[in-house]
């Protein structure tokens, strides 16, 4: 009899233990489901753009990106021009040939035209994606500077009359005056209509090639590029 009672008690304890475990599991599951469905905040849905599977390398360029790329060039040299200017130094005494003393100096110089790109903004660039056309309005080219090439300067032999002797010599101050006069003449020549038209044509081609290079590095699209100059001194 004692053994039978002990077995029944053990069975009751096992049943109670399983019941408690089942209750705990149900309560835990209820808390988990309630938290996930009613309490836990929902994450914001992310929007994804499906890429063009036929061309995964295709990219686009905006006006801002194009302007920033162009502005990195800042001051663009669009044309470099070699020039010569002859100056005659006359140290003759009067008009008689026997007192003549003249020397010709052939100066060589290099002049450059530049375009300042630092002021470009959204109003200067128009991109039409439908017609595939880009219009760029840039400042007109200007004569930036002329440098005298001393190593290419040629001094002709002094032309002397019967009663004149020795070579014609210039003081440093006299030479600087002549050199400055030559630079002014070269700058004036670069501003002449024919040469300036050449500068406009070359500048337009240079800007087009610059933009084409940027476009090709950013996108496979081909654009027709038109360059307009804001103002011209001619």
C-alpha positions as CSV (number, residue, x, y, z in Angstrom):
1,X,0.0,0.0,0.0
2,X,2.8,2.4,0.8
3,X,4.5,1.9,-2.5
4,X,1.2,2.6,-4.5
5,X,0.6,5.9,-2.7
6,X,4.2,7.0,-3.4
7,X,3.7,6.3,-7.1
8,X,0.5,8.3,-7.3
9,X,2.1,11.2,-5.6
10,X,5.0,11.2,-8.1
11,X,2.6,11.1,-11.0
12,X,0.8,14.1,-9.6
13,X,4.0,16.1,-9.2
14,X,5.0,15.3,-12.8
15,X,1.6,16.4,-14.2
16,X,1.8,19.7,-12.2
17,X,5.4,20.3,-13.4
18,X,4.4,19.8,-17.0
19,X,1.4,22.0,-16.6
20,X,3.5,24.8,-15.1
21,X,6.0,24.5,-18.0
22,X,3.2,24.7,-20.6
23,X,1.7,27.7,-18.9
24,X,5.1,29.5,-18.9
25,X,5.7,28.7,-22.6
26,X,2.3,30.0,-23.5
27,X,2.7,33.2,-21.6
28,X,6.2,33.8,-23.1
29,X,4.9,33.2,-26.6
30,X,2.0,35.6,-26.0
31,X,4.4,38.3,-24.8
32,X,6.7,37.8,-27.9
33,X,3.8,38.0,-30.4
34,X,2.3,41.0,-28.7
35,X,5.6,42.9,-28.7
36,X,6.3,42.2,-32.4
37,X,2.8,43.0,-33.6
38,X,1.7,45.8,-31.3
39,X,4.7,47.4,-29.5
40,X,7.8,47.0,-31.6
41,X,8.2,50.1,-34.0
42,X,8.0,49.4,-37.7
43,X,11.2,50.3,-39.8
44,X,10.7,52.8,-42.5
45,X,10.4,51.2,-45.9
46,X,13.3,51.8,-48.2
47,X,12.7,52.7,-51.9
48,X,15.0,51.1,-54.4
49,X,15.4,52.1,-58.0
50,X,15.7,49.2,-60.4
51,X,18.8,49.7,-62.5
52,X,18.8,49.4,-66.3
53,X,19.8,45.8,-66.6
54,X,20.8,46.4,-70.2
55,X,23.4,49.0,-69.3
56,X,24.6,48.9,-65.7
57,X,27.4,51.4,-66.4
58,X,25.1,54.2,-67.6
59,X,25.3,57.4,-65.5
60,X,24.0,60.9,-65.7
61,X,25.5,64.3,-65.1
62,X,23.8,67.4,-63.7
63,X,24.5,71.1,-64.2
64,X,26.0,71.3,-60.8
65,X,28.4,68.4,-61.4
66,X,29.3,69.8,-64.9
67,X,30.0,73.3,-63.5
68,X,32.1,72.0,-60.6
69,X,34.2,70.0,-63.1
70,X,34.7,73.0,-65.4
71,X,35.5,75.3,-62.5
72,X,38.4,73.1,-61.5
73,X,40.2,74.5,-64.5
74,X,39.6,78.1,-63.3
75,X,41.6,80.1,-65.8
76,X,41.8,78.2,-69.1
77,X,44.4,79.0,-71.7
78,X,42.6,78.7,-75.0
79,X,45.2,80.0,-77.5
80,X,49.0,80.6,-77.4
81,X,50.4,82.8,-80.2
82,X,54.0,83.4,-81.3
83,X,54.7,86.9,-82.6
84,X,57.6,89.0,-83.8
85,X,58.1,92.8,-83.7
86,X,60.9,94.7,-85.2
87,X,62.2,97.8,-83.5
88,X,64.7,100.2,-85.2
89,X,67.1,102.0,-82.9
90,X,68.3,105.2,-84.7
91,X,71.3,107.0,-83.3
92,X,72.1,108.9,-86.6
93,X,73.4,112.5,-86.6
94,X,71.0,114.3,-88.8
95,X,69.7,113.0,-92.2
96,X,73.0,112.6,-94.1
97,X,73.9,109.0,-94.9
98,X,77.5,109.5,-93.8
99,X,76.3,110.1,-90.2
100,X,73.8,107.2,-90.1
101,X,73.9,104.7,-87.2
102,X,70.9,102.4,-87.0
103,X,70.3,98.9,-85.6
104,X,67.2,96.7,-86.1
105,X,66.1,94.4,-83.3
106,X,63.7,91.5,-84.0
107,X,61.9,90.7,-80.8
108,X,60.1,87.4,-80.4
109,X,57.2,87.0,-78.0
110,X,54.5,84.6,-76.9
111,X,51.0,85.9,-76.2
112,X,48.1,83.9,-74.5
113,X,44.4,84.2,-74.5
114,X,42.5,82.9,-71.4
115,X,39.0,82.4,-70.2
116,X,38.1,82.9,-66.5
117,X,35.8,80.0,-65.5
118,X,35.6,80.7,-61.8
119,X,32.3,82.7,-62.2
120,X,30.3,80.0,-63.8
121,X,27.0,79.1,-62.1
122,X,23.7,77.3,-62.9
123,X,22.6,80.2,-65.2
124,X,25.6,79.6,-67.5
125,X,24.9,75.9,-68.3
126,X,21.7,74.5,-69.9
127,X,21.3,70.7,-70.3
128,X,18.4,69.5,-72.4
129,X,18.2,65.7,-71.9
130,X,15.5,65.3,-74.4
131,X,17.3,66.9,-77.4
132,X,20.7,65.8,-76.0
133,X,22.1,69.4,-76.2
134,X,24.3,71.4,-73.8
135,X,24.6,75.2,-74.1
136,X,27.5,76.7,-72.2
137,X,27.7,80.5,-71.8
138,X,31.2,81.4,-70.8
139,X,33.2,84.7,-70.6
140,X,34.9,85.9,-73.8
141,X,38.6,85.2,-74.1
142,X,41.0,88.0,-73.1
143,X,44.6,88.7,-73.8
144,X,46.2,87.6,-70.5
145,X,49.9,88.4,-71.1
146,X,52.7,88.6,-73.5
147,X,56.2,87.4,-72.6
148,X,59.3,88.4,-74.5
149,X,61.5,85.4,-75.5
150,X,65.0,86.9,-74.9
151,X,66.7,83.8,-76.4
152,X,64.9,84.2,-79.7
153,X,65.5,88.0,-80.0
154,X,67.8,88.8,-82.9
155,X,70.1,91.8,-83.1
156,X,71.0,92.8,-86.6
157,X,74.4,94.3,-87.5
158,X,74.6,98.1,-86.9
159,X,74.2,100.1,-90.1
160,X,76.9,102.8,-90.0
161,X,77.7,105.8,-92.2
162,X,81.2,106.7,-93.3
163,X,81.9,108.9,-90.3
164,X,80.2,106.8,-87.6
165,X,82.2,104.1,-85.7
166,X,81.5,101.5,-83.1
167,X,78.4,99.4,-82.3
168,X,75.2,101.0,-81.1
169,X,74.8,100.4,-77.3
170,X,71.7,100.7,-75.2
171,X,71.6,101.3,-71.5
172,X,69.5,99.0,-69.3
173,X,66.9,101.7,-68.8
174,X,66.7,102.3,-72.6
175,X,66.3,98.6,-73.3
176,X,63.5,98.3,-70.7
177,X,61.6,101.2,-72.4
178,X,62.0,99.5,-75.8
179,X,60.9,96.1,-74.3
180,X,57.8,97.6,-72.8
181,X,56.9,99.3,-76.0
182,X,57.3,96.0,-77.9
183,X,54.9,94.2,-75.4
184,X,52.3,96.9,-75.9
185,X,52.5,96.6,-79.6
186,X,52.1,92.8,-79.4
187,X,49.1,93.1,-77.1
188,X,47.5,95.6,-79.5
189,X,48.1,93.2,-82.4
190,X,46.4,90.4,-80.5
191,X,43.4,92.5,-80.1
192,X,43.0,93.0,-83.9
193,X,39.8,91.7,-85.4
194,X,41.3,88.8,-87.4
195,X,43.4,87.5,-84.5
196,X,40.6,87.9,-82.0
197,X,38.3,85.9,-84.3
198,X,40.8,83.1,-84.3
199,X,41.0,83.3,-80.5
200,X,37.1,83.0,-80.3
201,X,37.1,79.9,-82.6
202,X,39.9,78.2,-80.7
203,X,38.4,79.0,-77.4
204,X,35.0,77.6,-78.5
205,X,36.7,74.4,-79.6
206,X,38.7,74.1,-76.4
207,X,35.6,74.5,-74.2
208,X,33.7,71.9,-76.3
209,X,36.5,69.4,-75.9
210,X,36.6,70.1,-72.1
211,X,32.9,69.5,-71.7
212,X,33.0,66.4,-74.0
213,X,35.8,65.0,-71.8
214,X,33.7,65.5,-68.7
215,X,30.6,64.0,-70.3
216,X,32.4,60.9,-71.5
217,X,33.9,60.3,-68.0
218,X,30.4,60.5,-66.4
219,X,27.9,59.1,-68.9
220,X,27.7,57.2,-72.2
221,X,25.2,59.7,-73.6
222,X,26.3,61.8,-76.6
223,X,25.4,65.5,-76.5
224,X,25.6,68.3,-79.0
225,X,27.6,71.1,-77.3
226,X,27.1,74.8,-78.2
227,X,29.3,77.5,-76.7
228,X,28.2,81.1,-76.4
229,X,30.4,83.9,-75.2
230,X,28.8,86.3,-72.6
231,X,30.4,89.4,-74.0
232,X,33.1,90.4,-76.4
233,X,35.4,93.3,-76.5
234,X,35.1,93.2,-80.3
